[in-house]
Amino acid sequence: MSARVLLFTGKGGVGKTTTAAATALRCADGGARTIVLSTDPAHSLADAYDVDLGDLAVEVAPNLWGQQIDTQARMEDAWVDIQAWLYSVFEWAGVRAIEAEELTVVPGLDEIFSLSDIKAYADDGSWDVVVVDCAPTAETLRLLSLPEVLHWYMNRVFPTTRKVNKVVSPLLGRVTGLPTPGDDVFGSASRFYDRLDGVRELLCDTTRTSVRLVVNPERLVVAEARRTHTYLSLFGYQVDAVVANRLLPDEITDPWFAEWKARHAEHLRSIEEGFAPLPILRAELAGDEVVGVDALRAFGESLYGAVDPAERLTDGEPLSVDRTSSGYELVIDLPFADRDDVDLGRRDDELLIRVGGYRRALVLPDSLKRRPVGAASLRGGRLRVTFAGDAGATATVGRKRAGGRR
């Protein structure tokens, strides 16, 4: 049986680790064999449970195991040959040794290798639920967009680069002395890819994987969550709920808190209206630190009530293809996106979509590959791209803005 995967993310400091830890505990208390993983470089999962956690899974409570993934160790295992070649190239270029060593490590690369652990646990057959305490939103988006980028690179660029390397490298090396990559370097890159192969399919399978956004009733936090929801949808990841955390309890009646409560109520309304129809799970501001199994259990009970935390809390798909009377329509959920921020282009069998600072090369399904783009519009948080005409017609179009009203 395949495991259910729940990813928790949000702006730093909103309580995503507490929420992830409480959710995992509630799943375990319900009888599900559960493992909770931290991919945040600044691990705090052990602090939440008040236990020692490391790179190996440790039993935290009945049916519950926890692990803080050592991303550096994962990276060294797969990156060592590539790193050694890059180091020799920088040395050849005259870069000092200590600077060359620093330049061979791509920022944020270590976090990417934790994705392979998520897939391994999800497919292991020993677990019912895999809960992931992700890094803050910017790092999470980079982490989750990598499988698709890497898939594109390995399928299109890697084979050609390897063939050219076999011809050009010997000559280049003799003429310039430049260290050229050998089969060990390309083999390491291939192993890197193989390690992540299938991760995207798992994370975009909405029957298995859901993302939950954790927010506080603060303007900046809500604004970032809205952007995160847009970008996650762009890459095909489904957000199935929003956790509104640290709400002031109704019992607080001191006049000193009156303005604060009014602002909380205003932001909560914007969360409920803006993220509709997503369910909004509420958690009040705790009177003490939520640390330890007992405190987390109480937090999880108040957050979920009668709701099964492992269930998929929202239906629908972030991407679908619908048949129309004149052809097909590709529909992509882009909640909160503004049409001025959306650019579209077409290149062979790919639809190029840019939203803000994020870009996706979407490989079109067979039913659309040979059909030209007819029109595009962004309405109600949904990008609709029509494909009309004969399947044998020319499929190349220029770049266009998504028209229509927001």
N, C-alpha and C positions, 0 to 999 in steps of 0.2 A: 504493500500500500504506500502511495506517495505521501510525503509529509506536506502539511500546510506551512507556508512561509509568510511571516509577518515582519515587515520592515518599519522601524520607527525612526523618524527624522524630524528636524525642526531647527530653528535658530538656536545657537548655543545658549544654554542657561534656562531653557523653557521647561525642563523636566522630562526630556525624552528618555533618559536612562531610567529614571524612576518609573515611568509609564511602561517601558519595555520590561523591566524586572517584575513589576506587579502583574503585567499581562501573562508573562511566562509562568509565574507562580499560580495564577488563577487557572491557567490551562492544566497545569500539573495537578492541582487540587481537584480538578474535574475528572481526573483519571487518564489524561493524555500524557504519554511519555514525551517530555519536552526538553529541548536544549536551547539555551539563550546564549548568543554570541555577541561580543563587542568588536566592531570594526573601527571604532573611534580611536585614533592614536593616543588621545588623552583618556585612557580607560578609567571609568568610574563605576563599572558594574560590580566589582568586588566591594567597593565602598557602600553601594546600595544594599547589598545582601549582608554586609559586615562579615565577610568570609574571605579567605585567601583564594584567589583565582589566578591561573596562569595559562600557558599555551596548551595545556591538556585539559580535557573536560573533567570537572570535579562535581560530585553530587552535592547539591545545595540543600535539597529537601526531597521528600518522597516524590518520585517521578520527575524530578527536576535536576538538570545538570547545567553548569555554567562554564564559559571559556572566554578568556581575553586573548584574541588571536595575536600571535607574534608575527606581525606583517613583515618585519625586517628579515626574520629567518626564512619566510616564504620567498621573499625577493631574492635573497642570496642564493637560494637553491636553483632558481631558474634564470637569474640574470648574470651569473658569475662570468660566463664566457663572453657575453656581449660587453660587460663592464671591462673585462681585461683588454678587449680589442679597442674600445673607446679610449681607455687609458693610454694605450700605445700610440693612438692617433694624436691625442693631445700632447704627449711627450714629443712626438715627431714635429709637432707644430711649435714647440718651444714653450709650452705651458709648464709652469713649475709643478713639481710632483704633487704637493698638497692641494693645489688648485685643480689639477687634472683629476685627482681622486674625487673631489667634490663635484666636478662637472659630469662625472660618469653616472651619477645618480639623479634620475629625473624626479623633480619634486612631486610628491604624491603617489609615485609609482608603487611604493611598498603597500599602500592601502588596497591597491587593485587586486593583489594576490589573495586577499581574504575572500574574494568572491568564489574562488574554487572550493573553499571550506564550506560555504553555504550550500553549494550544489552537492558536494559530497554527502553532507548530512541529510539533505532533502531526498537524495536518491538511495540512501543507505538501506532503507527498509526497517531500521530500528527505531525511528522517531515518528511521532504523530504530528508534532508541531516544532518548527524552527523559528525562534524569535531573534531578530537582529537589532541591536542597538547601534544605529548607524552614526557616522560622523555628522557634524553640523551640515546644513543644507548645501552649501557651495561644494564641499568635498563629496557629499553624497551624490550630487548631480554628475560630478566628474567621474565618480566611481561607477555609477550605473550607465553612463553613456559609453564607457569604454568597450564593452563587448561588441556593440554594433560597429563602432569605428574600427576595432581590431578585425572583425569579421570582413569588413569591406577591404581593408588593407591586405589581409592574408589571401583573399580570393582574387584580387586584382593586381596588386603591386608586387607582392612577395614572389610569386612564381617567375615573373618577368625579371625582377631584380636579381634573382638567383641565377638565371640563365645568363644575363648580361655579365654578372660578376665572374663567372667561369671563363668568359672570353677576355674581358677587359682587365681584370685584377692582375694577372701575371705580367702583362705589358706595363700597366701603371706602376706596379711595384718595382720593376726593373728600371724604369725611366726616372721615377721621382723618389723612390725609397719609401713612399707612403705605405704604412701597414694596411693591408687589404683583408677584408673578412674572409675567413675560410668556412669550410662546411661545419666546423664546430659552432661558429657564430650563428649561421643560418639554422643549424639544428637546435640551438638554444632558443632562437626566436620561434621556431616551430613548436617546441615543447611549451613555451610560454602560451602560445595560442591554444594548443591542445588542452592545456590546463583550464582554460576558460571556455572551451568549446561546449556549447549547450547551456551556458549560464544565462544568456539572453533569452533563450526559449523558456527556461524555467521562470525567470523574473517577469516575463511578459505573458505568462499563462495565468490569466485572471482567475481561473478555477483553483489555482494553487497558491498564488502570491498576491499579497495586498500590501500597499504602503499606507501608513497612518501618520498624518501630520499632527504634531503636537504644537499648540500655540498658547500664548498667554493673552489676556485681554489688553493688549498694548498696540498702538497704531503701527509702529515699525515692525513688530513681530507678525501682525496680521498681513501687512503688505508683503513681507518676504514669503510668507506661506502661500499667498495668492500666486506669486511668481513661481514658486516651487511647484505648485500644482500644475501650472501651465507647462513648465518644462518637462515634468515627469510624464504628462500626457503626450507631449510631443514625441517622446521616445517609446511610448507604448506601455507605460507602467500605470497601473490602476490605483488611485487613492480611494479607499473604501470607507474612510471615516476621518473625522477631525476631532482631536482631543483638546478641549478648551480647559486648560489647567490653571490652578491657582486663582479661582474665582473667590471673591469675598463672600463669606457665608451670610445668609439672611439674618442670622442671630446678632451680627454686629450692628448695633444701632447708635453707637457713639457719634455725635455730630461731627467730630474731627474726620471721620471716614465718609461723610456724606458725599463730598465731591468726588472722592475716589470711587465710591460705589456707583455713582452716576456715570462716570467714565467707563467703568467695567460693563455696566448694563448697555451703554451705547456700543461699545466694541463687540459685546456678545451678540447684539442684534445684527451688526454688520457681518459677523462670522456666520450666523445662522442664515441670513438672507443671501450673502455672497457665495457660500459654499453649497447651498441647496442644489440638489436634493440629498447631498451627503448627510448621513447622521452625525450629529454633534454630541460627543460623549463629554460629560462635564465632571470636573474634579475641583472641589473647593480647596482653598488655601489651608494647608494643614497647620495646626497649632504648634507642631514640633517637627523636627526633621523626620522625613520618611526614610528610616534606616532600619534594616533588619527584616527578617521574614514576617514577624507579626505585624509590623507597621505597613509593610508592602501588601500583606494579605488584606488588611482593612482598606487600604487605598484602592486595591483592585475590586473589592466588593462594592465600594461606593461608586466607582467609575463605571462598572459594567452592569451591576444589578442582576437582572434575570437574563441578560444577553450573554450568549456563548462567545467568549473573546476569540475563539478560533474560527468562527463562522465568517463567511464572506458577507459583509454588511451592506454591500451595494451591488446591484446588478448592472448590466451594460458592459460595453467594451470601449476602450479608448480609441479604437480604430476599427472601421468596418467598410465593406464594399457592398453597395446596394444596387440591384438591377432596376433600371428605369425604362420608360417607354422608348427612349431614344439612345440608350446605351447603358453606361454604368456611372455610379457616383461613389467616390471615395470620401468617407467622412472621418475626420480626425477631431477628437475633443481637444480644444485649446481654451479652457476656461480662463477668463480674465485677460485674454490676449486682445490687443488693439490692432486693428487692421494696418495701421501705419508701421507697426513693428514686424509685420509678416511679409516675407518675400518668397516667391515660388519660382522654380526653374525646372527645366526638363533636360536630362542628359541620357540618351539611349533608354535603358529600362529602369532609370532611377528618377524619382521626383525629389528635387532639392528643396527643402523647406528650411527657412531661417526665421526664428522667432527671437527677437532681441539679440542676445549674444550667443545663442545656441543654434547649431545648424545640424540638420539630419539629412542624410542621403537615403531616402526610403526606396528600397528595392520593390518595384511594383509586382503584384501577382500576375500570373500568366494571362488572366482575363483582360488585363489593362496594358500589358507591355507594348502591344502593337497598335493601340488606339491613341489618337491625338487628344491632348487636353482641350476641352471646349471652353470652360469658364471656371472661375473660382470665386468663392464668396465666404465671408466670415460673418456668421449671424448666430446670436445666442450662445456664444462660446464654442461654436462648431465650425471648423473649416470644411467646406464642401467643394470638392474638385470633380467636375464632370468630365467624363471621357465619352466622346460621341463618335459617330461615323463608322466607317468600315475598319475592321481589325487590321486590314492590310495597308491602311493609309499611313502617311509619314507621321512619325511620332515626335518629331523635334519641334519644340516651341521655344520662344525666348523667355526671358525672365519677366515675371509680372507680379504686381501687387494683388493681394486678396481684396477684391472689391466688396461691395455690399455694406450694410450697416453692421455695427458691432453687435 
